[in-house]
């Protein structure tokens, strides 16, 4: 996933970019920021790969804000004024989108970002951890939570619940909350152990006690917990159950 923030003081411009981002698999909108100060906090609190940055903003322009960053993410400037293009590229901006932004032009900028980020992701420790998670010899994964990488042993996971941009990993004795999508986490989990049963739930098959109607029963703090089975996932889950039924 490419983590993205939008920095723009115009709600309509934010909405257009948010709509475009939602159409592109692999893009994750972390936050919409109304000004440079909100963006600065977002960069401190999250790992951001790509920033759509408006130039004309009150108090601090996008260009001036970028000059304050020692290690900025990839930046795509957005503006209604073409005369800022030269200065934008002098700051090593990835691209420069002129408002109103078309989807075709937006996709061109995103493809540039993907190409630049691909080598970085191949070399990053996070990529190595992801590859390790798919290796049968490894029984854990690391996720970012509370500004640190937390090790999650697969055997400790009971179920995973998605809440908008956050994911709650429910463990036997605790829980971990991490900022990412269900899809991005699901892609890192071994399918032999974990099963998506609902748009908002992934369950550890080893922790399933029973199937009760349209619910999966697991144990949470010694009590039965029932997780819903989504209609789009029911047939595949029942096929799996029937394969192991006597």
C-alpha positions in Angstrom: 0.0 0.0 0.0 1.1 3.6 -0.7 0.2 5.8 2.2 -1.2 9.1 1.1 -2.1 12.5 2.6 -4.0 15.4 1.0 -3.0 18.9 2.0 -5.4 21.5 0.7 -7.6 24.2 2.3 -10.4 23.7 -0.3 -12.9 21.0 0.7 -13.9 20.5 -3.0 -10.3 19.9 -4.0 -9.9 17.4 -1.1 -13.1 15.6 -2.2 -11.9 15.2 -5.8 -8.6 13.7 -4.7 -10.2 11.5 -2.1 -12.5 10.1 -4.8 -9.6 9.4 -7.1 -7.6 7.8 -4.4 -10.5 5.5 -3.5 -10.6 4.3 -7.1 -7.0 3.1 -7.2 -6.1 -0.2 -5.5 -2.9 0.1 -3.6 -3.5 3.7 -2.4 -4.4 4.3 1.2 -5.6 7.7 2.3 -4.3 8.3 5.8 -5.5 11.8 6.4 -6.9 14.9 4.8 -5.2 18.1 6.1 -6.5 21.6 5.8 -3.2 23.3 6.2 0.6 22.8 6.5 0.4 22.5 10.3 -2.0 19.6 10.2 0.2 18.0 7.5 3.3 18.4 9.7 1.6 16.5 12.5 0.4 13.8 10.1 4.0 13.3 8.8 5.2 13.0 12.4 2.6 10.4 13.4 2.4 8.3 10.3 4.6 6.7 7.6 3.6 8.7 4.5 4.8 7.8 1.1 3.0 10.4 -1.1 1.7 13.9 -0.4 -0.7 15.8 -2.6 0.2 19.3 -1.6 -1.7 22.5 -2.6 0.5 25.5 -3.2 -1.8 28.4 -2.3 -2.7 28.0 1.3 -3.1 30.6 4.1 -0.3 31.2 6.6 2.2 28.8 5.0 2.2 27.9 1.3 2.8 24.4 0.1 6.2 25.5 -1.4 7.3 27.1 1.9 6.1 24.1 3.9 8.1 21.7 1.7 11.2 23.7 2.3 10.9 23.1 6.0 10.9 19.3 5.7 14.2 17.5 6.0 13.0 14.1 4.8 9.7 14.7 2.9 7.7 12.0 1.2 7.1 12.1 -2.6 5.3 15.3 -3.3 2.7 16.1 -6.0 1.9 19.8 -6.1 -1.7 20.7 -6.8 -2.7 24.3 -7.8 -4.8 26.4 -10.0 -1.8 28.6 -10.9 0.6 27.2 -13.6 3.2 29.9 -12.8 4.4 27.9 -9.8 5.5 24.9 -11.8 9.2 25.8 -12.2 9.7 26.5 -8.5 7.8 23.3 -7.7 10.1 21.1 -9.8 13.2 22.9 -8.4 12.1 21.4 -5.0 12.2 17.9 -6.6 8.5 17.6 -6.7 7.4 14.4 -8.3 4.7 16.0 -10.4 2.6 19.2 -10.7 -1.2 18.9 -11.2 -3.2 21.8 -12.5 -6.7 22.2 -11.1 -9.3 21.0 -12.1 -7.4 17.7 -11.9 -8.5 15.0 -14.3 -8.5 11.3 -13.4 -6.1 10.6 -16.3 -3.6 13.2 -15.1 -4.0 12.0 -11.5 -3.2 8.4 -12.6 -0.1 9.5 -14.4 1.2 11.1 -11.2 0.3 7.9 -9.2 2.2 5.7 -11.7 5.3 7.9 -11.3 5.0 7.5 -7.5 4.7 3.7 -7.8 7.8 3.5 -10.0 9.9 5.5 -7.6 8.6 3.7 -4.5 9.1 0.2 -5.9 12.9 0.0 -5.3 12.5 1.5 -1.8 9.9 -1.0 -0.8 12.0 -3.9 -2.1 14.9 -2.8 0.1 12.9 -1.8 3.2 12.8 -3.8 6.4 9.0 -3.8 6.3 9.2 -5.7 3.0 11.5 -8.2 4.5 9.1 -8.7 7.4 6.2 -9.2 4.9 8.2 -11.8 3.0 9.1 -13.5 6.2 5.4 -13.7 7.1 4.7 -15.7 4.0 7.5 -18.1 4.7 6.1 -21.2 6.5 9.1 -21.2 8.8 7.9 -17.9 10.3 4.9 -17.7 12.6 4.7 -14.0 13.2 4.4 -10.6 11.7 5.3 -7.1 12.8 2.8 -4.2 12.7 3.2 -0.6 13.6 1.3 0.5 16.7 1.9 3.2 19.3 4.9 4.5 17.3 6.7 1.1 17.4 6.8 -2.2 15.6 4.9 -4.8 17.6 5.5 -8.5 17.0 2.3 -10.5 16.5 2.5 -14.3 16.9 -0.1 -15.9 14.6 -1.0 -18.4 17.3 -2.0 -15.6 19.7 -4.4 -14.0 17.3 -8.1 -14.8 17.9 -9.6 -12.5 15.3 -9.1 -9.2 13.5 -11.6 -6.5 13.2 -11.6 -3.6 10.8 -12.8 -0.1 11.7 -12.5 2.4 8.9 -8.8 3.1 8.6 -7.9 1.1 11.7 -7.5 -2.6 12.4 -7.9 -4.2 15.8 -5.9 -7.4 16.2 -7.6 -9.3 19.1 -5.1 -11.6 20.9 -5.6 -14.2 23.6 -4.7 -11.8 26.3 -4.7 -8.3 24.8 -5.3 -6.4 21.6 -3.2 -4.3 19.2 -4.6 -1.3 17.1 -2.8 -0.5 13.9 -3.5 2.1 11.2 -4.0 0.2 8.0 -6.7 -1.4 5.9 -8.1 -4.9 6.3 -7.0 -5.8 2.8 -3.4 -4.8 3.3 -3.2 -6.9 6.5 -5.0 -9.8 4.9 -2.5 -9.9 2.2 0.3 -10.5 4.8 -1.4 -13.3 6.6 -1.0 -17.0 5.8 -4.3 -18.3 4.2 -3.9 -21.7 5.8 -4.5 -20.1 9.2 -6.6 -17.0 8.6 -9.9 -16.7 6.8 -11.9 -13.5 5.9 -15.5 -14.2 7.0 -16.9 -10.7 6.7 -16.0 -7.3 5.3 -15.0 -6.3 8.9 -13.6 -9.6 10.3 -10.8 -12.1 9.7 -10.7 -15.1 12.0 -7.9 -17.5 13.1 -9.3 -20.9 12.0 -7.5 -22.6 14.9 -9.5 -20.4 17.3 -13.0 -21.2 15.9 -15.1 -23.2 18.4 -18.3 -23.6 16.4 -20.5 -22.3 13.6 -23.8 -21.0 14.9 -26.2 -20.1 12.2 -24.6 -17.1 10.4 -22.0 -16.6 13.1 -18.5 -17.9 13.9 -18.0 -18.6 17.6 -14.6 -17.9 19.2 -13.6 -17.4 22.9 -12.8 -13.9 24.2 -11.7 -13.7 27.8 -13.3 -17.0 28.6 -16.7 -15.9 27.1 -18.2 -17.0 23.7 -17.8 -14.3 21.1 -19.9 -14.4 17.9 -18.6 -12.9 14.7 -20.9 -12.4 11.7 -20.4 -14.3 8.5 -20.9 -12.0 5.5 -23.1 -13.3 2.7 -20.2 -12.8 0.2 -17.9 -15.0 2.3 -20.4 -17.6 3.5 -20.2 -20.1 0.6 -16.4 -20.3 0.6 -16.4 -20.7 4.4 -19.0 -23.5 4.3 -16.9 -25.3 1.6 -13.9 -25.2 3.9 -16.0 -26.5 6.8 -17.4 -29.3 4.7 -13.9 -30.4 3.6 -13.1 -31.0 7.3 -16.5 -32.3 8.4 -17.2 -35.9 9.6 
